[in-house]
Amino acid sequence: AAKPQPTLIHYYIPADGDDPASMNAFPIMKAQNDIRLKDIRAKFPLPGSYHFRFKFKHGSGAVWIDVTNEDSAVPQHEGKVVAKVLRVSWTPGAGKEGSPTAEKADFVPPQRPADPTPAPMKMQAPPTASFDLLDDSLGDKPAKAAPPPPPAAPAQTVDFFS
């Protein structure tokens, strides 16, 4: 039997300021199609607990797929395993079900809104009565009509070029 060749797992951590154009990488000694999430988690080179999203070709573009089942094969993009990694905690095992630190994990997976369509705005008619905004009598006398605006000043023309 042939000895397995290393498969590079390409990754970046946006929260650390990593640039997706120059990713980090680490090897796993398995055929690319046999790599599972548990393999990546076991060999991931940084301490802590992490959530993994894998790049996957969809139509003419790419999407990020959240993989949470440890036995799932990881998606590939253009012949590579590419991961966007989100740190859950600096503590290993944090956030895993049954872990004593699960309730302390600071990662909350993104939630899709129930209805992305905003509710239509209700139009209200403008008030019909006019009020004197400077009258602070609290309604103990009828509101006065606002005085008419002062007459406009005659327009003046200034010639800057003479």
Chimera marker file (.cmm) of the C-alpha trace (Angstrom):
<marker_set name="trace">
<marker id="1" x="0.000" y="0.000" z="0.000" r="1" g="1" b="0" radius="0.5"/>
<marker id="2" x="1.202" y="3.483" z="-0.843" r="1" g="1" b="0" radius="0.5"/>
<marker id="3" x="2.075" y="5.788" z="2.028" r="1" g="1" b="0" radius="0.5"/>
<marker id="4" x="-0.479" y="8.631" z="2.276" r="1" g="1" b="0" radius="0.5"/>
<marker id="5" x="0.737" y="11.991" z="1.044" r="1" g="1" b="0" radius="0.5"/>
<marker id="6" x="0.197" y="15.062" z="3.216" r="1" g="1" b="0" radius="0.5"/>
<marker id="7" x="-2.775" y="17.239" z="2.381" r="1" g="1" b="0" radius="0.5"/>
<marker id="8" x="-2.376" y="20.924" z="3.175" r="1" g="1" b="0" radius="0.5"/>
<marker id="9" x="-5.237" y="22.566" z="5.030" r="1" g="1" b="0" radius="0.5"/>
<marker id="10" x="-5.286" y="26.266" z="4.133" r="1" g="1" b="0" radius="0.5"/>
<marker id="11" x="-6.832" y="28.573" z="6.722" r="1" g="1" b="0" radius="0.5"/>
<marker id="12" x="-7.093" y="32.102" z="7.987" r="1" g="1" b="0" radius="0.5"/>
<marker id="13" x="-8.507" y="33.679" z="11.136" r="1" g="1" b="0" radius="0.5"/>
<marker id="14" x="-10.171" y="37.035" z="10.312" r="1" g="1" b="0" radius="0.5"/>
<marker id="15" x="-10.244" y="38.100" z="13.988" r="1" g="1" b="0" radius="0.5"/>
<marker id="16" x="-6.430" y="37.861" z="14.057" r="1" g="1" b="0" radius="0.5"/>
<marker id="17" x="-6.102" y="40.108" z="11.013" r="1" g="1" b="0" radius="0.5"/>
<marker id="18" x="-5.029" y="37.243" z="8.734" r="1" g="1" b="0" radius="0.5"/>
<marker id="19" x="-5.110" y="38.059" z="5.030" r="1" g="1" b="0" radius="0.5"/>
<marker id="20" x="-7.136" y="35.565" z="2.959" r="1" g="1" b="0" radius="0.5"/>
<marker id="21" x="-4.776" y="36.265" z="0.044" r="1" g="1" b="0" radius="0.5"/>
<marker id="22" x="-1.844" y="34.725" z="1.970" r="1" g="1" b="0" radius="0.5"/>
<marker id="23" x="-3.264" y="31.940" z="4.092" r="1" g="1" b="0" radius="0.5"/>
<marker id="24" x="-1.688" y="29.824" z="6.794" r="1" g="1" b="0" radius="0.5"/>
<marker id="25" x="-1.447" y="26.062" z="6.209" r="1" g="1" b="0" radius="0.5"/>
<marker id="26" x="-0.789" y="22.830" z="8.080" r="1" g="1" b="0" radius="0.5"/>
<marker id="27" x="-0.509" y="19.236" z="6.827" r="1" g="1" b="0" radius="0.5"/>
<marker id="28" x="-2.705" y="16.225" z="7.538" r="1" g="1" b="0" radius="0.5"/>
<marker id="29" x="-1.374" y="12.811" z="6.518" r="1" g="1" b="0" radius="0.5"/>
<marker id="30" x="-4.554" y="11.650" z="4.751" r="1" g="1" b="0" radius="0.5"/>
<marker id="31" x="-5.924" y="11.680" z="1.244" r="1" g="1" b="0" radius="0.5"/>
<marker id="32" x="-7.839" y="14.910" z="0.676" r="1" g="1" b="0" radius="0.5"/>
<marker id="33" x="-11.195" y="13.151" z="0.168" r="1" g="1" b="0" radius="0.5"/>
<marker id="34" x="-10.794" y="11.260" z="3.473" r="1" g="1" b="0" radius="0.5"/>
<marker id="35" x="-10.306" y="14.317" z="5.703" r="1" g="1" b="0" radius="0.5"/>
<marker id="36" x="-13.015" y="14.834" z="8.314" r="1" g="1" b="0" radius="0.5"/>
<marker id="37" x="-13.679" y="17.777" z="10.611" r="1" g="1" b="0" radius="0.5"/>
<marker id="38" x="-12.328" y="15.756" z="13.566" r="1" g="1" b="0" radius="0.5"/>
<marker id="39" x="-8.999" y="15.356" z="11.695" r="1" g="1" b="0" radius="0.5"/>
<marker id="40" x="-8.702" y="19.108" z="11.213" r="1" g="1" b="0" radius="0.5"/>
<marker id="41" x="-9.671" y="19.815" z="14.814" r="1" g="1" b="0" radius="0.5"/>
<marker id="42" x="-7.105" y="17.247" z="16.098" r="1" g="1" b="0" radius="0.5"/>
<marker id="43" x="-4.219" y="18.684" z="14.008" r="1" g="1" b="0" radius="0.5"/>
<marker id="44" x="-5.116" y="22.387" z="14.151" r="1" g="1" b="0" radius="0.5"/>
<marker id="45" x="-1.857" y="24.099" z="15.180" r="1" g="1" b="0" radius="0.5"/>
<marker id="46" x="-3.241" y="26.752" z="17.554" r="1" g="1" b="0" radius="0.5"/>
<marker id="47" x="-4.493" y="26.289" z="21.116" r="1" g="1" b="0" radius="0.5"/>
<marker id="48" x="-8.141" y="26.939" z="21.885" r="1" g="1" b="0" radius="0.5"/>
<marker id="49" x="-11.559" y="26.015" z="20.543" r="1" g="1" b="0" radius="0.5"/>
<marker id="50" x="-12.537" y="26.922" z="17.005" r="1" g="1" b="0" radius="0.5"/>
<marker id="51" x="-15.494" y="26.928" z="14.622" r="1" g="1" b="0" radius="0.5"/>
<marker id="52" x="-14.617" y="26.004" z="11.033" r="1" g="1" b="0" radius="0.5"/>
<marker id="53" x="-16.178" y="27.269" z="7.810" r="1" g="1" b="0" radius="0.5"/>
<marker id="54" x="-15.060" y="25.737" z="4.533" r="1" g="1" b="0" radius="0.5"/>
<marker id="55" x="-15.026" y="27.369" z="1.115" r="1" g="1" b="0" radius="0.5"/>
<marker id="56" x="-17.119" y="25.556" z="-1.463" r="1" g="1" b="0" radius="0.5"/>
<marker id="57" x="-17.800" y="26.295" z="-5.132" r="1" g="1" b="0" radius="0.5"/>
<marker id="58" x="-21.445" y="27.154" z="-5.749" r="1" g="1" b="0" radius="0.5"/>
<marker id="59" x="-22.518" y="28.103" z="-9.250" r="1" g="1" b="0" radius="0.5"/>
<marker id="60" x="-20.045" y="30.631" z="-10.603" r="1" g="1" b="0" radius="0.5"/>
<marker id="61" x="-18.974" y="31.773" z="-7.124" r="1" g="1" b="0" radius="0.5"/>
<marker id="62" x="-18.093" y="30.381" z="-3.739" r="1" g="1" b="0" radius="0.5"/>
<marker id="63" x="-19.860" y="30.054" z="-0.395" r="1" g="1" b="0" radius="0.5"/>
<marker id="64" x="-18.687" y="29.291" z="3.148" r="1" g="1" b="0" radius="0.5"/>
<marker id="65" x="-20.192" y="26.172" z="4.684" r="1" g="1" b="0" radius="0.5"/>
<marker id="66" x="-20.293" y="25.699" z="8.462" r="1" g="1" b="0" radius="0.5"/>
<marker id="67" x="-19.339" y="22.111" z="9.311" r="1" g="1" b="0" radius="0.5"/>
<marker id="68" x="-20.288" y="20.978" z="12.823" r="1" g="1" b="0" radius="0.5"/>
<marker id="69" x="-20.467" y="17.172" z="12.498" r="1" g="1" b="0" radius="0.5"/>
<marker id="70" x="-17.054" y="15.825" z="13.494" r="1" g="1" b="0" radius="0.5"/>
<marker id="71" x="-17.408" y="12.833" z="11.128" r="1" g="1" b="0" radius="0.5"/>
<marker id="72" x="-18.325" y="14.919" z="8.063" r="1" g="1" b="0" radius="0.5"/>
<marker id="73" x="-15.938" y="15.109" z="5.131" r="1" g="1" b="0" radius="0.5"/>
<marker id="74" x="-14.837" y="18.699" z="4.714" r="1" g="1" b="0" radius="0.5"/>
<marker id="75" x="-15.812" y="20.586" z="1.546" r="1" g="1" b="0" radius="0.5"/>
<marker id="76" x="-13.162" y="21.516" z="-1.006" r="1" g="1" b="0" radius="0.5"/>
<marker id="77" x="-12.715" y="24.514" z="-3.272" r="1" g="1" b="0" radius="0.5"/>
<marker id="78" x="-10.716" y="24.334" z="-6.496" r="1" g="1" b="0" radius="0.5"/>
<marker id="79" x="-8.890" y="21.198" z="-5.343" r="1" g="1" b="0" radius="0.5"/>
<marker id="80" x="-7.928" y="22.562" z="-1.902" r="1" g="1" b="0" radius="0.5"/>
<marker id="81" x="-9.317" y="22.497" z="1.619" r="1" g="1" b="0" radius="0.5"/>
<marker id="82" x="-9.790" y="26.185" z="2.540" r="1" g="1" b="0" radius="0.5"/>
<marker id="83" x="-11.085" y="27.189" z="5.980" r="1" g="1" b="0" radius="0.5"/>
<marker id="84" x="-12.180" y="30.449" z="7.562" r="1" g="1" b="0" radius="0.5"/>
<marker id="85" x="-11.627" y="29.831" z="11.266" r="1" g="1" b="0" radius="0.5"/>
<marker id="86" x="-13.494" y="31.551" z="14.089" r="1" g="1" b="0" radius="0.5"/>
<marker id="87" x="-12.035" y="31.362" z="17.584" r="1" g="1" b="0" radius="0.5"/>
<marker id="88" x="-14.630" y="30.299" z="20.148" r="1" g="1" b="0" radius="0.5"/>
<marker id="89" x="-12.258" y="30.470" z="23.096" r="1" g="1" b="0" radius="0.5"/>
<marker id="90" x="-8.568" y="30.376" z="23.912" r="1" g="1" b="0" radius="0.5"/>
<marker id="91" x="-9.422" y="27.413" z="26.169" r="1" g="1" b="0" radius="0.5"/>
<marker id="92" x="-9.365" y="23.986" z="24.470" r="1" g="1" b="0" radius="0.5"/>
<marker id="93" x="-12.749" y="22.228" z="24.640" r="1" g="1" b="0" radius="0.5"/>
<marker id="94" x="-14.731" y="25.398" z="25.371" r="1" g="1" b="0" radius="0.5"/>
<marker id="95" x="-18.101" y="25.491" z="23.686" r="1" g="1" b="0" radius="0.5"/>
<marker id="96" x="-18.382" y="21.731" z="23.189" r="1" g="1" b="0" radius="0.5"/>
<marker id="97" x="-21.549" y="20.130" z="24.488" r="1" g="1" b="0" radius="0.5"/>
<marker id="98" x="-20.988" y="18.683" z="27.952" r="1" g="1" b="0" radius="0.5"/>
<marker id="99" x="-17.882" y="20.808" z="28.469" r="1" g="1" b="0" radius="0.5"/>
<marker id="100" x="-17.682" y="22.655" z="31.796" r="1" g="1" b="0" radius="0.5"/>
<marker id="101" x="-16.758" y="25.815" z="29.857" r="1" g="1" b="0" radius="0.5"/>
<marker id="102" x="-19.579" y="25.527" z="27.308" r="1" g="1" b="0" radius="0.5"/>
<marker id="103" x="-21.600" y="28.278" z="28.916" r="1" g="1" b="0" radius="0.5"/>
<marker id="104" x="-18.553" y="30.585" z="28.937" r="1" g="1" b="0" radius="0.5"/>
<marker id="105" x="-17.859" y="30.360" z="25.200" r="1" g="1" b="0" radius="0.5"/>
<marker id="106" x="-18.090" y="33.767" z="23.544" r="1" g="1" b="0" radius="0.5"/>
<marker id="107" x="-19.085" y="32.472" z="20.110" r="1" g="1" b="0" radius="0.5"/>
<marker id="108" x="-22.680" y="32.543" z="18.952" r="1" g="1" b="0" radius="0.5"/>
<marker id="109" x="-23.250" y="31.105" z="15.485" r="1" g="1" b="0" radius="0.5"/>
<marker id="110" x="-24.915" y="33.552" z="13.105" r="1" g="1" b="0" radius="0.5"/>
<marker id="111" x="-28.695" y="33.298" z="12.935" r="1" g="1" b="0" radius="0.5"/>
<marker id="112" x="-30.647" y="33.803" z="9.756" r="1" g="1" b="0" radius="0.5"/>
<marker id="113" x="-33.493" y="36.309" z="10.213" r="1" g="1" b="0" radius="0.5"/>
<marker id="114" x="-36.942" y="34.723" z="10.163" r="1" g="1" b="0" radius="0.5"/>
<marker id="115" x="-38.187" y="37.128" z="7.489" r="1" g="1" b="0" radius="0.5"/>
<marker id="116" x="-35.587" y="39.228" z="5.660" r="1" g="1" b="0" radius="0.5"/>
<marker id="117" x="-38.335" y="41.454" z="4.161" r="1" g="1" b="0" radius="0.5"/>
<marker id="118" x="-38.830" y="44.581" z="6.280" r="1" g="1" b="0" radius="0.5"/>
<marker id="119" x="-42.359" y="45.403" z="7.358" r="1" g="1" b="0" radius="0.5"/>
<marker id="120" x="-43.926" y="48.230" z="5.338" r="1" g="1" b="0" radius="0.5"/>
<marker id="121" x="-43.891" y="51.596" z="7.047" r="1" g="1" b="0" radius="0.5"/>
<marker id="122" x="-47.225" y="53.039" z="8.123" r="1" g="1" b="0" radius="0.5"/>
<marker id="123" x="-47.863" y="56.541" z="6.848" r="1" g="1" b="0" radius="0.5"/>
<marker id="124" x="-49.353" y="59.069" z="9.252" r="1" g="1" b="0" radius="0.5"/>
<marker id="125" x="-51.154" y="62.223" z="8.280" r="1" g="1" b="0" radius="0.5"/>
<marker id="126" x="-49.436" y="65.433" z="9.398" r="1" g="1" b="0" radius="0.5"/>
<marker id="127" x="-51.067" y="67.284" z="12.300" r="1" g="1" b="0" radius="0.5"/>
<marker id="128" x="-53.793" y="69.684" z="11.174" r="1" g="1" b="0" radius="0.5"/>
<marker id="129" x="-53.703" y="72.218" z="14.010" r="1" g="1" b="0" radius="0.5"/>
<marker id="130" x="-50.876" y="74.717" z="14.297" r="1" g="1" b="0" radius="0.5"/>
<marker id="131" x="-49.341" y="75.438" z="17.688" r="1" g="1" b="0" radius="0.5"/>
<marker id="132" x="-47.142" y="78.165" z="19.057" r="1" g="1" b="0" radius="0.5"/>
<marker id="133" x="-44.021" y="76.252" z="20.086" r="1" g="1" b="0" radius="0.5"/>
<marker id="134" x="-43.005" y="79.056" z="22.437" r="1" g="1" b="0" radius="0.5"/>
<marker id="135" x="-46.301" y="78.933" z="24.354" r="1" g="1" b="0" radius="0.5"/>
<marker id="136" x="-45.735" y="76.908" z="27.532" r="1" g="1" b="0" radius="0.5"/>
<marker id="137" x="-49.214" y="77.370" z="29.000" r="1" g="1" b="0" radius="0.5"/>
<marker id="138" x="-49.950" y="73.593" z="28.781" r="1" g="1" b="0" radius="0.5"/>
<marker id="139" x="-53.294" y="74.084" z="27.101" r="1" g="1" b="0" radius="0.5"/>
<marker id="140" x="-55.028" y="76.378" z="29.588" r="1" g="1" b="0" radius="0.5"/>
<marker id="141" x="-55.902" y="78.746" z="26.733" r="1" g="1" b="0" radius="0.5"/>
<marker id="142" x="-56.636" y="78.148" z="23.059" r="1" g="1" b="0" radius="0.5"/>
<marker id="143" x="-53.676" y="77.840" z="20.741" r="1" g="1" b="0" radius="0.5"/>
<marker id="144" x="-52.741" y="80.976" z="18.827" r="1" g="1" b="0" radius="0.5"/>
<marker id="145" x="-52.135" y="80.917" z="15.122" r="1" g="1" b="0" radius="0.5"/>
<marker id="146" x="-48.493" y="81.330" z="14.196" r="1" g="1" b="0" radius="0.5"/>
<marker id="147" x="-47.583" y="84.831" z="12.985" r="1" g="1" b="0" radius="0.5"/>
<marker id="148" x="-46.918" y="85.190" z="9.268" r="1" g="1" b="0" radius="0.5"/>
<marker id="149" x="-43.262" y="85.057" z="8.190" r="1" g="1" b="0" radius="0.5"/>
<marker id="150" x="-41.439" y="88.383" z="7.726" r="1" g="1" b="0" radius="0.5"/>
<marker id="151" x="-41.254" y="89.722" z="4.183" r="1" g="1" b="0" radius="0.5"/>
<marker id="152" x="-38.292" y="88.490" z="2.156" r="1" g="1" b="0" radius="0.5"/>
<marker id="153" x="-35.396" y="90.883" z="1.671" r="1" g="1" b="0" radius="0.5"/>
<marker id="154" x="-34.877" y="92.054" z="-1.914" r="1" g="1" b="0" radius="0.5"/>
<marker id="155" x="-32.334" y="89.964" z="-3.784" r="1" g="1" b="0" radius="0.5"/>
<marker id="156" x="-28.960" y="91.572" z="-4.349" r="1" g="1" b="0" radius="0.5"/>
<marker id="157" x="-26.578" y="90.705" z="-7.125" r="1" g="1" b="0" radius="0.5"/>
<marker id="158" x="-22.862" y="90.887" z="-6.478" r="1" g="1" b="0" radius="0.5"/>
<marker id="159" x="-20.454" y="91.021" z="-9.395" r="1" g="1" b="0" radius="0.5"/>
<marker id="160" x="-17.177" y="89.362" z="-8.336" r="1" g="1" b="0" radius="0.5"/>
<marker id="161" x="-15.442" y="90.033" z="-11.667" r="1" g="1" b="0" radius="0.5"/>
<marker id="162" x="-15.590" y="93.819" z="-11.885" r="1" g="1" b="0" radius="0.5"/>
<link id1="1" id2="2" r="1" g="1" b="0" radius="0.2"/>
<link id1="2" id2="3" r="1" g="1" b="0" radius="0.2"/>
<link id1="3" id2="4" r="1" g="1" b="0" radius="0.2"/>
<link id1="4" id2="5" r="1" g="1" b="0" radius="0.2"/>
<link id1="5" id2="6" r="1" g="1" b="0" radius="0.2"/>
<link id1="6" id2="7" r="1" g="1" b="0" radius="0.2"/>
<link id1="7" id2="8" r="1" g="1" b="0" radius="0.2"/>
<link id1="8" id2="9" r="1" g="1" b="0" radius="0.2"/>
<link id1="9" id2="10" r="1" g="1" b="0" radius="0.2"/>
<link id1="10" id2="11" r="1" g="1" b="0" radius="0.2"/>
<link id1="11" id2="12" r="1" g="1" b="0" radius="0.2"/>
<link id1="12" id2="13" r="1" g="1" b="0" radius="0.2"/>
<link id1="13" id2="14" r="1" g="1" b="0" radius="0.2"/>
<link id1="14" id2="15" r="1" g="1" b="0" radius="0.2"/>
<link id1="15" id2="16" r="1" g="1" b="0" radius="0.2"/>
<link id1="16" id2="17" r="1" g="1" b="0" radius="0.2"/>
<link id1="17" id2="18" r="1" g="1" b="0" radius="0.2"/>
<link id1="18" id2="19" r="1" g="1" b="0" radius="0.2"/>
<link id1="19" id2="20" r="1" g="1" b="0" radius="0.2"/>
<link id1="20" id2="21" r="1" g="1" b="0" radius="0.2"/>
<link id1="21" id2="22" r="1" g="1" b="0" radius="0.2"/>
<link id1="22" id2="23" r="1" g="1" b="0" radius="0.2"/>
<link id1="23" id2="24" r="1" g="1" b="0" radius="0.2"/>
<link id1="24" id2="25" r="1" g="1" b="0" radius="0.2"/>
<link id1="25" id2="26" r="1" g="1" b="0" radius="0.2"/>
<link id1="26" id2="27" r="1" g="1" b="0" radius="0.2"/>
<link id1="27" id2="28" r="1" g="1" b="0" radius="0.2"/>
<link id1="28" id2="29" r="1" g="1" b="0" radius="0.2"/>
<link id1="29" id2="30" r="1" g="1" b="0" radius="0.2"/>
<link id1="30" id2="31" r="1" g="1" b="0" radius="0.2"/>
<link id1="31" id2="32" r="1" g="1" b="0" radius="0.2"/>
<link id1="32" id2="33" r="1" g="1" b="0" radius="0.2"/>
<link id1="33" id2="34" r="1" g="1" b="0" radius="0.2"/>
<link id1="34" id2="35" r="1" g="1" b="0" radius="0.2"/>
<link id1="35" id2="36" r="1" g="1" b="0" radius="0.2"/>
<link id1="36" id2="37" r="1" g="1" b="0" radius="0.2"/>
<link id1="37" id2="38" r="1" g="1" b="0" radius="0.2"/>
<link id1="38" id2="39" r="1" g="1" b="0" radius="0.2"/>
<link id1="39" id2="40" r="1" g="1" b="0" radius="0.2"/>
<link id1="40" id2="41" r="1" g="1" b="0" radius="0.2"/>
<link id1="41" id2="42" r="1" g="1" b="0" radius="0.2"/>
<link id1="42" id2="43" r="1" g="1" b="0" radius="0.2"/>
<link id1="43" id2="44" r="1" g="1" b="0" radius="0.2"/>
<link id1="44" id2="45" r="1" g="1" b="0" radius="0.2"/>
<link id1="45" id2="46" r="1" g="1" b="0" radius="0.2"/>
<link id1="46" id2="47" r="1" g="1" b="0" radius="0.2"/>
<link id1="47" id2="48" r="1" g="1" b="0" radius="0.2"/>
<link id1="48" id2="49" r="1" g="1" b="0" radius="0.2"/>
<link id1="49" id2="50" r="1" g="1" b="0" radius="0.2"/>
<link id1="50" id2="51" r="1" g="1" b="0" radius="0.2"/>
<link id1="51" id2="52" r="1" g="1" b="0" radius="0.2"/>
<link id1="52" id2="53" r="1" g="1" b="0" radius="0.2"/>
<link id1="53" id2="54" r="1" g="1" b="0" radius="0.2"/>
<link id1="54" id2="55" r="1" g="1" b="0" radius="0.2"/>
<link id1="55" id2="56" r="1" g="1" b="0" radius="0.2"/>
<link id1="56" id2="57" r="1" g="1" b="0" radius="0.2"/>
<link id1="57" id2="58" r="1" g="1" b="0" radius="0.2"/>
<link id1="58" id2="59" r="1" g="1" b="0" radius="0.2"/>
<link id1="59" id2="60" r="1" g="1" b="0" radius="0.2"/>
<link id1="60" id2="61" r="1" g="1" b="0" radius="0.2"/>
<link id1="61" id2="62" r="1" g="1" b="0" radius="0.2"/>
<link id1="62" id2="63" r="1" g="1" b="0" radius="0.2"/>
<link id1="63" id2="64" r="1" g="1" b="0" radius="0.2"/>
<link id1="64" id2="65" r="1" g="1" b="0" radius="0.2"/>
<link id1="65" id2="66" r="1" g="1" b="0" radius="0.2"/>
<link id1="66" id2="67" r="1" g="1" b="0" radius="0.2"/>
<link id1="67" id2="68" r="1" g="1" b="0" radius="0.2"/>
<link id1="68" id2="69" r="1" g="1" b="0" radius="0.2"/>
<link id1="69" id2="70" r="1" g="1" b="0" radius="0.2"/>
<link id1="70" id2="71" r="1" g="1" b="0" radius="0.2"/>
<link id1="71" id2="72" r="1" g="1" b="0" radius="0.2"/>
<link id1="72" id2="73" r="1" g="1" b="0" radius="0.2"/>
<link id1="73" id2="74" r="1" g="1" b="0" radius="0.2"/>
<link id1="74" id2="75" r="1" g="1" b="0" radius="0.2"/>
<link id1="75" id2="76" r="1" g="1" b="0" radius="0.2"/>
<link id1="76" id2="77" r="1" g="1" b="0" radius="0.2"/>
<link id1="77" id2="78" r="1" g="1" b="0" radius="0.2"/>
<link id1="78" id2="79" r="1" g="1" b="0" radius="0.2"/>
<link id1="79" id2="80" r="1" g="1" b="0" radius="0.2"/>
<link id1="80" id2="81" r="1" g="1" b="0" radius="0.2"/>
<link id1="81" id2="82" r="1" g="1" b="0" radius="0.2"/>
<link id1="82" id2="83" r="1" g="1" b="0" radius="0.2"/>
<link id1="83" id2="84" r="1" g="1" b="0" radius="0.2"/>
<link id1="84" id2="85" r="1" g="1" b="0" radius="0.2"/>
<link id1="85" id2="86" r="1" g="1" b="0" radius="0.2"/>
<link id1="86" id2="87" r="1" g="1" b="0" radius="0.2"/>
<link id1="87" id2="88" r="1" g="1" b="0" radius="0.2"/>
<link id1="88" id2="89" r="1" g="1" b="0" radius="0.2"/>
<link id1="89" id2="90" r="1" g="1" b="0" radius="0.2"/>
<link id1="90" id2="91" r="1" g="1" b="0" radius="0.2"/>
<link id1="91" id2="92" r="1" g="1" b="0" radius="0.2"/>
<link id1="92" id2="93" r="1" g="1" b="0" radius="0.2"/>
<link id1="93" id2="94" r="1" g="1" b="0" radius="0.2"/>
<link id1="94" id2="95" r="1" g="1" b="0" radius="0.2"/>
<link id1="95" id2="96" r="1" g="1" b="0" radius="0.2"/>
<link id1="96" id2="97" r="1" g="1" b="0" radius="0.2"/>
<link id1="97" id2="98" r="1" g="1" b="0" radius="0.2"/>
<link id1="98" id2="99" r="1" g="1" b="0" radius="0.2"/>
<link id1="99" id2="100" r="1" g="1" b="0" radius="0.2"/>
<link id1="100" id2="101" r="1" g="1" b="0" radius="0.2"/>
<link id1="101" id2="102" r="1" g="1" b="0" radius="0.2"/>
<link id1="102" id2="103" r="1" g="1" b="0" radius="0.2"/>
<link id1="103" id2="104" r="1" g="1" b="0" radius="0.2"/>
<link id1="104" id2="105" r="1" g="1" b="0" radius="0.2"/>
<link id1="105" id2="106" r="1" g="1" b="0" radius="0.2"/>
<link id1="106" id2="107" r="1" g="1" b="0" radius="0.2"/>
<link id1="107" id2="108" r="1" g="1" b="0" radius="0.2"/>
<link id1="108" id2="109" r="1" g="1" b="0" radius="0.2"/>
<link id1="109" id2="110" r="1" g="1" b="0" radius="0.2"/>
<link id1="110" id2="111" r="1" g="1" b="0" radius="0.2"/>
<link id1="111" id2="112" r="1" g="1" b="0" radius="0.2"/>
<link id1="112" id2="113" r="1" g="1" b="0" radius="0.2"/>
<link id1="113" id2="114" r="1" g="1" b="0" radius="0.2"/>
<link id1="114" id2="115" r="1" g="1" b="0" radius="0.2"/>
<link id1="115" id2="116" r="1" g="1" b="0" radius="0.2"/>
<link id1="116" id2="117" r="1" g="1" b="0" radius="0.2"/>
<link id1="117" id2="118" r="1" g="1" b="0" radius="0.2"/>
<link id1="118" id2="119" r="1" g="1" b="0" radius="0.2"/>
<link id1="119" id2="120" r="1" g="1" b="0" radius="0.2"/>
<link id1="120" id2="121" r="1" g="1" b="0" radius="0.2"/>
<link id1="121" id2="122" r="1" g="1" b="0" radius="0.2"/>
<link id1="122" id2="123" r="1" g="1" b="0" radius="0.2"/>
<link id1="123" id2="124" r="1" g="1" b="0" radius="0.2"/>
<link id1="124" id2="125" r="1" g="1" b="0" radius="0.2"/>
<link id1="125" id2="126" r="1" g="1" b="0" radius="0.2"/>
<link id1="126" id2="127" r="1" g="1" b="0" radius="0.2"/>
<link id1="127" id2="128" r="1" g="1" b="0" radius="0.2"/>
<link id1="128" id2="129" r="1" g="1" b="0" radius="0.2"/>
<link id1="129" id2="130" r="1" g="1" b="0" radius="0.2"/>
<link id1="130" id2="131" r="1" g="1" b="0" radius="0.2"/>
<link id1="131" id2="132" r="1" g="1" b="0" radius="0.2"/>
<link id1="132" id2="133" r="1" g="1" b="0" radius="0.2"/>
<link id1="133" id2="134" r="1" g="1" b="0" radius="0.2"/>
<link id1="134" id2="135" r="1" g="1" b="0" radius="0.2"/>
<link id1="135" id2="136" r="1" g="1" b="0" radius="0.2"/>
<link id1="136" id2="137" r="1" g="1" b="0" radius="0.2"/>
<link id1="137" id2="138" r="1" g="1" b="0" radius="0.2"/>
<link id1="138" id2="139" r="1" g="1" b="0" radius="0.2"/>
<link id1="139" id2="140" r="1" g="1" b="0" radius="0.2"/>
<link id1="140" id2="141" r="1" g="1" b="0" radius="0.2"/>
<link id1="141" id2="142" r="1" g="1" b="0" radius="0.2"/>
<link id1="142" id2="143" r="1" g="1" b="0" radius="0.2"/>
<link id1="143" id2="144" r="1" g="1" b="0" radius="0.2"/>
<link id1="144" id2="145" r="1" g="1" b="0" radius="0.2"/>
<link id1="145" id2="146" r="1" g="1" b="0" radius="0.2"/>
<link id1="146" id2="147" r="1" g="1" b="0" radius="0.2"/>
<link id1="147" id2="148" r="1" g="1" b="0" radius="0.2"/>
<link id1="148" id2="149" r="1" g="1" b="0" radius="0.2"/>
<link id1="149" id2="150" r="1" g="1" b="0" radius="0.2"/>
<link id1="150" id2="151" r="1" g="1" b="0" radius="0.2"/>
<link id1="151" id2="152" r="1" g="1" b="0" radius="0.2"/>
<link id1="152" id2="153" r="1" g="1" b="0" radius="0.2"/>
<link id1="153" id2="154" r="1" g="1" b="0" radius="0.2"/>
<link id1="154" id2="155" r="1" g="1" b="0" radius="0.2"/>
<link id1="155" id2="156" r="1" g="1" b="0" radius="0.2"/>
<link id1="156" id2="157" r="1" g="1" b="0" radius="0.2"/>
<link id1="157" id2="158" r="1" g="1" b="0" radius="0.2"/>
<link id1="158" id2="159" r="1" g="1" b="0" radius="0.2"/>
<link id1="159" id2="160" r="1" g="1" b="0" radius="0.2"/>
<link id1="160" id2="161" r="1" g="1" b="0" radius="0.2"/>
<link id1="161" id2="162" r="1" g="1" b="0" radius="0.2"/>
</marker_set>
